[in-house]
Amino acid sequence: MSKQKKQKWKRNLVVMTAITGLGFSTFYPGLSIPVAAVEQPDQPIPKEESV
């Protein structure tokens, strides 16, 4: 294998890995850890201060 073919193969592998990861994260969002602050107690929204 020539050096140019190795680089092209590696570049294609990186691109396909990135596309696969983006596809999984798009179509299966339930696999990720939820980031919502569900356990926080309900607090009223503070009133805006006057200038």
C-alpha positions, 0 to 999 in steps of 0.5 A: 500500500502506498502512503497516499492510499493509507492516508485516504483510507484513514481519512475515510474511516474518520469521516465514516466514524463521525457520520455514524456517531452523528446518526446515532445521536440524532436518531437515538437521543434516548441513549445519552444521559439526560441533562435536565435539572429534574431534581431541582425544587421549583422556585419562582422566577425572580422579578426584573429589577428596575434600572 
